[in-house]
Amino acid sequence: MSPLGDLLAALALPLSAAQAGVMLIDEAVHHRRRGLGVWEARGHVLDSLIFAAALAPAALLAPTRGAALLFAALATASSLLATKDEWIHAGECAPAEHWIHALLFVLHPCVLIAVGALWSRGEGRFLRTALPALALGYAFYQWAYWLAGRRARPDAQAIDNAFYDELGALWHEGDAHAVALLRAETPVRLDYVRSVFAREGVRPGARVLDVGCGGGLLSLPLAAGGWRVKGVDLSPSSLDAARARLAPGADAEFSVGDALDLREGPDAYDAVLVMDLLEHLEEPARAVAEAARALKPGGVLLFHTFNRTPLSWLLAVKGIGLVTTGGPHNVHVYRLLVKPAELEAAARAAGLELRGLTGIRPVLNGAFLRSLLRRRVHPGFSFTLTASTAVGYLGYFKKAARARV
């Protein structure tokens, strides 16, 4: 037996006891004090289950080469998974809880390594059996207390749309605010809009209504390209940012307007855009109906929004905070994300027919990785269309033309 192996085996019990004590402090003091959101509570149950699975080979199998590889793979996965909630913790935890988490991130792999050392020597069978059983019991407690007992609070129920009033020039410059991601996405969305316009005969000179236009990321280049654009938004300061960037001679106007009550005449526009808007509304179907009312027969309604899936929660709700440091925590909230089937049903009720649907995702390149590391949107950060609509998606509906008499 090597001295290092002897030391690790001897530390298995005290390390396990230390981990249990720190977890008890984290749960009984910090979690109870601040409360857990539903997704964080679910994640904690998953952590405990994977930890139990990682310990299981040492409790149930002989220490063969294959079993050791399985143990190492599960232990690595468990240690990495335990860090997954740090973007939640970054915004919700006090410094003392961050310190507790740091201890746990160190103790977690240390316990697994020490248990592996015991296992390789055929020692500590009681501890090797007791630990996965305790982890399973803790997972059951976490589920029963936070989820079955409904003590977990809903995650970020209220969306923050007021932050758009604070953006000003950030609509068009800067790399630390969440709106820089929207700006990086604009070239792909703009190309898609132009391609639909070309396909459906919405030529320059046609009237386009951009609902929720913000700082004019789409309105401005469309107006510069010859379309007659009206942008409406609830944020006066965002409209000011759009006006400040309007090219000389471009045909565009910007006015305060509500997506749920456009106050536009019926059959007034050849195209209506509802881009990055529906997931910010409590009643997206009403916005679709209003947009459809403003469309001419044969006109097109183009949309971009986010699907309500676990992957979208990970990337579009929580992942924004991994790439940027500016903006509120609830730029998007999960319950307001819109499934494609829900959007299509609302459009059908408004007299629209789905004509196109495609997914959109970030390009996973060096600029993407540098953005994650710096928490600033790199100039090369970009998006591309994809077949999957599991996260973001865009497409268009067409309003039926009037039947000839």
C-alpha positions in Angstrom: 0.0 0.0 0.0 1.4 3.4 -0.9 1.6 6.2 1.8 -0.7 8.4 -0.3 -3.3 5.6 -0.6 -3.1 5.0 3.2 -3.6 8.8 3.8 -6.6 9.0 1.4 -8.2 5.9 2.9 -7.7 7.3 6.4 -9.3 10.6 5.4 -12.5 9.1 4.0 -14.5 9.2 7.2 -13.4 12.7 8.4 -13.9 14.1 4.9 -17.3 12.6 4.6 -18.2 14.0 8.0 -17.0 17.5 7.0 -18.9 17.4 3.8 -22.1 16.4 5.6 -21.6 19.2 8.2 -21.1 21.9 5.5 -24.1 20.6 3.6 -26.2 20.8 6.7 -25.1 24.4 7.3 -25.9 25.2 3.6 -29.3 23.7 3.8 -30.5 24.6 7.3 -29.1 28.2 7.3 -28.6 29.6 3.8 -31.2 27.7 1.8 -33.9 28.2 4.4 -33.1 31.9 4.7 -33.2 32.9 1.0 -35.4 30.1 -0.3 -34.9 28.1 -3.4 -36.4 28.5 -6.8 -38.1 25.5 -8.4 -35.3 24.9 -10.9 -32.6 25.2 -8.3 -34.4 22.8 -6.0 -34.7 20.3 -8.9 -31.0 20.7 -9.6 -30.1 19.9 -6.0 -32.1 16.7 -6.1 -30.3 15.8 -9.3 -26.9 16.6 -7.6 -27.7 14.2 -4.8 -28.9 11.4 -7.1 -25.7 11.6 -9.3 -23.6 11.7 -6.2 -25.3 8.5 -5.0 -24.7 6.9 -8.5 -21.0 7.9 -8.4 -20.6 6.2 -5.0 -22.6 3.1 -6.0 -19.7 1.2 -7.8 -17.6 1.4 -4.6 -20.6 -0.1 -2.6 -21.8 -2.7 -5.0 -18.9 -3.9 -7.3 -15.5 -5.4 -6.9 -12.7 -3.0 -7.7 -11.9 -4.3 -11.2 -10.5 -2.1 -14.0 -13.9 -1.7 -15.7 -15.6 -0.8 -12.4 -12.8 1.7 -11.6 -13.3 3.4 -14.9 -17.1 3.6 -14.3 -16.4 5.0 -10.8 -14.0 7.6 -12.2 -16.4 8.7 -15.0 -19.4 9.1 -12.6 -17.2 10.8 -10.0 -16.0 13.3 -12.6 -19.5 14.0 -13.8 -20.9 14.4 -10.3 -18.1 16.9 -9.4 -18.7 19.0 -12.5 -22.5 18.9 -12.2 -22.3 20.2 -8.6 -21.1 23.6 -10.0 -24.0 24.0 -12.4 -26.1 26.4 -10.3 -23.4 29.1 -9.9 -25.1 31.5 -12.3 -28.1 31.3 -10.0 -25.9 31.7 -6.9 -24.1 34.7 -8.4 -27.2 36.8 -8.2 -28.9 35.4 -5.1 -26.3 34.3 -2.5 -24.6 36.2 0.3 -20.8 36.1 0.5 -21.0 33.5 3.4 -23.0 31.1 1.2 -20.4 31.5 -1.6 -17.8 30.5 0.8 -19.8 27.5 1.9 -20.2 26.5 -1.8 -16.4 26.8 -2.4 -15.8 24.4 0.5 -18.3 21.9 -0.9 -16.8 22.1 -4.4 -13.4 21.1 -2.8 -14.9 18.4 -0.5 -17.0 16.8 -3.1 -14.2 15.3 -5.2 -12.0 14.7 -2.2 -14.7 12.4 -0.6 -15.0 10.5 -3.9 -11.3 10.1 -4.2 -11.0 8.9 -0.6 -13.8 6.4 -0.9 -12.1 5.1 -4.1 -8.9 4.6 -2.1 -10.9 2.6 0.5 -12.6 0.5 -2.2 -9.3 -0.3 -3.9 -8.1 -1.8 -0.6 -11.3 -3.7 0.1 -11.7 -1.6 3.3 -14.4 0.5 4.8 -17.3 -1.5 3.5 -19.8 0.0 6.0 -18.9 3.6 4.9 -18.9 2.7 1.2 -22.4 1.3 1.6 -23.7 4.0 4.0 -22.7 7.0 1.9 -24.8 6.3 -1.3 -27.7 5.3 0.9 -27.4 8.7 2.8 -27.2 10.5 -0.6 -30.3 8.9 -1.8 -32.1 9.7 1.5 -31.0 13.3 1.2 -32.3 13.5 -2.4 -35.7 12.2 -1.1 -35.7 14.9 1.6 -34.8 17.6 -0.9 -37.7 16.5 -3.2 -40.2 16.1 -0.3 -39.3 19.4 1.4 -38.8 21.8 -1.5 -40.8 20.3 -4.4 -43.5 18.0 -3.1 -44.0 20.3 -0.1 -44.2 23.3 -2.5 -41.8 25.4 -0.5 -39.7 26.2 -3.6 -40.7 29.6 -5.0 -41.5 30.0 -8.7 -38.5 31.1 -10.7 -38.4 34.8 -11.7 -42.1 35.2 -12.2 -42.0 38.9 -13.1 -40.1 40.0 -16.2 -38.2 43.2 -16.1 -39.2 45.3 -19.2 -38.4 48.6 -17.5 -34.6 48.2 -18.1 -35.0 49.1 -21.8 -35.6 52.7 -20.6 -32.1 52.8 -19.2 -30.3 51.6 -22.3 -29.9 54.7 -24.4 -26.8 54.4 -26.5 -26.2 50.8 -25.3 -28.7 49.8 -27.9 -26.0 50.3 -30.5 -22.7 50.1 -28.7 -21.0 48.4 -25.8 -20.3 44.7 -25.1 -21.2 44.1 -21.5 -25.0 44.5 -21.5 -27.4 41.7 -22.4 -28.7 43.8 -25.3 -25.3 43.2 -27.0 -26.5 39.6 -27.6 -29.6 40.9 -29.4 -27.4 43.2 -31.5 -25.2 40.2 -32.4 -28.3 38.3 -33.4 -29.6 41.1 -35.6 -27.7 40.3 -38.9 -29.2 36.8 -39.1 -32.7 38.1 -38.3 -32.4 40.9 -40.8 -31.3 38.5 -43.5 -34.3 36.3 -42.7 -36.7 39.3 -42.9 -35.3 40.4 -46.3 -35.5 36.8 -47.6 -39.2 36.5 -46.6 -39.9 40.0 -48.1 -38.3 38.9 -51.4 -40.2 35.6 -51.4 -43.6 37.2 -50.6 -43.2 40.3 -52.8 -42.8 42.9 -50.0 -40.6 45.2 -52.0 -38.9 48.5 -51.0 -41.6 51.1 -50.7 -44.0 48.7 -48.9 -45.2 49.7 -45.4 -43.7 47.8 -42.5 -44.7 48.0 -38.9 -42.0 47.0 -36.3 -43.8 46.3 -33.0 -41.5 46.5 -30.0 -38.9 48.0 -32.2 -36.6 49.1 -29.3 -33.6 51.0 -30.5 -34.4 50.3 -34.1 -32.1 47.4 -34.7 -34.3 46.1 -37.5 -36.3 49.3 -38.4 -33.2 51.4 -39.2 -31.6 49.1 -41.8 -35.0 48.3 -43.4 -35.7 52.0 -43.7 -32.3 52.6 -45.2 -33.1 49.9 -47.7 -36.1 51.7 -49.0 -39.0 50.3 -46.9 -41.5 52.7 -45.3 -41.1 51.8 -41.7 -43.0 52.7 -38.5 -41.5 51.5 -35.2 -43.6 51.4 -32.1 -42.4 50.7 -28.5 -43.4 51.4 -24.9 -40.0 52.8 -24.1 -39.6 56.5 -25.2 -35.8 56.5 -24.5 -35.4 53.5 -26.8 -37.3 55.3 -29.5 -35.0 58.3 -29.0 -32.0 56.0 -29.6 -33.6 54.8 -32.8 -34.2 58.3 -34.1 -30.7 59.3 -33.3 -29.4 56.6 -35.7 -31.9 57.2 -38.6 -30.0 57.7 -41.9 -30.7 60.9 -43.8 -33.5 60.3 -46.3 -34.7 57.0 -44.8 -38.5 56.8 -44.5 -39.1 55.9 -40.9 -41.1 57.2 -37.9 -41.0 56.1 -34.3 -43.8 56.5 -31.8 -44.8 55.2 -28.4 -47.3 52.3 -28.8 -48.5 49.2 -27.0 -48.3 45.8 -28.8 -51.7 44.9 -27.2 -53.4 48.1 -28.4 -51.7 49.3 -31.6 -54.3 51.9 -32.5 -53.4 51.4 -36.2 -56.1 51.2 -38.8 -57.0 47.8 -40.2 -55.3 46.4 -43.3 -52.7 49.2 -43.1 -49.3 47.3 -43.5 -47.7 45.0 -46.0 -45.6 43.4 -43.2 -45.6 43.5 -39.4 -42.6 42.4 -37.3 -42.9 41.1 -33.8 -39.3 40.2 -33.1 -38.0 39.5 -29.6 -41.3 40.7 -28.2 -43.7 37.9 -27.5 -41.7 36.4 -24.7 -41.9 39.7 -22.9 -45.7 39.8 -22.8 -48.3 38.2 -20.5 -50.7 37.9 -23.4 -48.8 37.1 -26.5 -51.9 35.9 -28.3 -53.4 39.4 -28.0 -50.3 40.9 -29.6 -50.6 38.5 -32.5 -54.2 39.4 -33.0 -53.4 43.1 -33.0 -50.6 42.6 -35.5 -52.9 40.5 -37.7 -55.5 43.2 -37.7 -53.0 45.8 -38.9 -51.9 43.6 -41.8 -53.2 43.9 -45.3 -54.8 40.8 -46.8 -51.9 38.8 -48.2 -49.5 40.6 -45.8 -46.9 38.8 -43.7 -46.2 38.8 -39.9 -42.7 37.9 -39.0 -41.7 36.7 -35.5 -38.8 35.8 -33.4 -39.2 34.3 -29.9 -38.0 31.6 -27.5 -39.4 28.1 -27.0 -40.4 26.9 -23.5 -38.0 24.0 -23.1 -35.4 23.0 -20.5 -32.6 23.8 -23.0 -34.1 27.3 -23.5 -34.3 27.8 -19.8 -30.6 27.0 -19.6 -29.5 29.2 -22.5 -32.1 32.0 -22.9 -33.1 32.5 -19.3 -30.0 31.6 -17.2 -27.3 31.6 -19.9 -27.5 35.3 -20.6 -25.8 36.0 -17.3 -22.9 33.7 -18.3 -22.0 35.9 -21.3 -22.8 39.4 -20.0 -22.7 41.2 -16.7 -25.1 44.0 -17.5 -28.9 43.9 -17.5 -31.4 42.5 -15.0 -31.5 38.8 -14.0 -34.9 38.4 -15.5 -34.4 39.6 -19.1 -36.4 36.5 -19.9 -38.6 34.3 -17.6 -39.4 30.7 -18.3 -43.1 30.8 -17.9 -43.4 33.5 -20.6 -41.5 31.6 -23.3 -43.8 30.5 -26.1 -44.0 27.1 -27.7 -44.3 27.0 -31.5 -47.7 25.2 -31.3 -49.0 27.9 -28.9 -47.9 30.6 -31.3 -49.4 28.9 -34.3 -52.7 28.4 -32.5 -52.9 32.1 -31.7 -52.1 33.0 -35.3 -54.7 30.7 -36.7 -57.3 32.3 -34.5 -56.3 35.6 -35.9 -56.7 34.5 -39.5 -53.0 33.8 -40.2 -51.3 30.8 -41.8 -47.8 29.5 -40.9 -45.5 29.7 -43.9 -42.1 29.4 -42.4 -40.3 28.2 -39.2 -36.7 27.8 -38.4 -34.5 27.7 -35.3 -31.7 30.1 -34.4 -28.6 29.5 -32.2 -25.2 31.0 -31.4 -22.3 29.9 -33.5 -20.0 27.8 -31.2 -16.6 29.3 -32.2 -13.7 31.0 -30.6 -15.6 34.3 -30.3 -18.3 32.4 -28.3 -15.8 30.9 -25.9 -14.0 34.2 -25.5 -17.3 35.8 -24.7 -18.0 33.2 -22.0 -14.5 33.8 -20.5 -14.6 37.6 -20.5 -18.4 37.9 -19.9 -18.5 40.4 -22.7 -19.9 39.9 -26.2 -17.0 39.5 -28.5 -17.2 41.3 -31.9 -17.2 38.0 -33.6 -20.1 36.5 -31.6 -22.7 35.5 -34.1 -25.8 33.4 -34.7 -26.9 31.0 -37.4 -30.1 29.4 -38.5 -30.7 25.7 -37.5 -33.3 23.0 -37.9 -33.9 22.8 -34.2 -36.4 25.1 -32.6 -35.5 23.9 -29.0 -34.2 27.4 -28.0 -34.9 30.4 -30.2 -37.0 30.3 -33.4 -38.2 32.6 -36.0 -40.6 32.4 -38.9 -43.6 34.1 -40.5 -47.4 33.9 -41.0 -49.4 35.1 -44.0 -52.8 36.7 -43.9 -55.3 35.3 -46.3 -56.0 37.4 -49.3 -59.6 38.7 -49.9 -61.6 36.4 -52.1 -62.5 38.1 -55.4 -66.2 38.7 -55.9 
